[in-house]
Amino acid sequence: MIIAIASGKGGTGKTTLSVALSSYISSKGVPVNLFDCDVDEPNVNLFIQADISVKETVYVPVPRVYKESCNGCGECEKICMFNAIVLIKGEPLVFPDLCHSCGGCMLVCPEKAIAETDKEIGTTEEGYIDNIQYVGGILRVREAITPPLIKAVKKHIMPDSINIIDAPPGTSCPVIESVQGCNYLVLVTEPTPFGLNDLVLAVNMARELGIPFGIVINRADIGDDRVVKYCNDEHIHIISHIPDSREIAERYSRGEFADFFIQNYPDVLEKILESAGIRTLETWRTQ
C-alpha cells in the first residue's frame, strides 16, 4: 500500500500529515515506511529524528565528448531538446546542468564520439526509529533536476507494507515522479483563493495520472467556502477538515507536533487510512 500526500502549493500542511500519519501507524505497533521526496527542501527527519544508518550518493549519466573523434556534424545538438549540448565553431560544448540524461546524443553520434560519465546529483539517507523506516533524498546544492533522486528514494518502497510518501509541493515533474504508482493520493489544501487555484491544478494532475484521491482541508475555519463548493461540484471526496490551530503551529515550529496531532485529531488520520482502503491496522501488524 502506497499513500502519497501532496498539495498544489507549499505550506498547506502535507508534511504535517505525512509525519502525523506515519507516527500514528507506528504507535499502533505497525511498521511503516516514510519517504521524503521533497528533495529540494527535505524536512521530515527534522521531526521524526530517525538514526541515519546508511547514506548513498546518487549519480546520473551526462555526455562526454571525445573531440578527436568528433566531425562536427551537429546531430547531437539537433536531438537535444534542452540545449545541453551545442556546437560552437564546429565543436560540441556540453552543459551538464541542463542535461536530462536521455542518452540521445550518444545514440545519434555517427562517429561514436560521445560516451557517458557519472555526475553526482545528491544523496539518499536511510534511518529507523520506533516502527518507522525513513528514507529521504537530499539534492546537491545548485542541482536543478530532481526526478532521478526521487526515483532513488522510491526504490526502497516495499509494496507489501504501508508506505507514506511526502511529495514536493506543486504539480511539476518532481511531484509527478513522487506520486505515480501510488495506490491513493491525499491532496492537502486550504480554503483560500490561492488554495483553490492550486487545488484545481493538483486535481487535474491526479485525474490525468488515474490515481484515486481525496481532499483534506487544513485550517478549515479560515477563508471561504469555495473549496468545499468546488469539491461538491466536481464530486470530489473530502476526507476531513483540520481546524486552524495556533497550538499545532507552535508545536510544529519546535518539531513536537506529531503526538499532539495524534491525541487531538486521530479521526483525521483514521479517515485518511479508511479512504485509502485500510479499515484496520491489525492485519498489517506482522507484515
Secondary structure, 3 states (H helix, E strand, C coil): CEEEEEECCCCCCHHHHHHHHHHHHHHCCCCEEEEECCCCCCCHHHHHCCEEEEEEEEEEEEEEECCCCCCCCCHHHHHCCCCCEEEECCEEEECHHHCCCCCHHHHHCCCCCEEEEEEEEEEEEEEEECCEEEEEEEECCCCCCCHHHHHHHHCCCCCCCEEEEEEEECCCHHHHHHHCCCCEEEEEECCCHHHHHHHHHHHHHHHHHCCCEEEEECCCCCCCCHHHHHHHHCCCCEEEECCCCHHHHHHHHCCCHHHHHHHHCHHHHHHHHHHCCCCCCHHHCCC
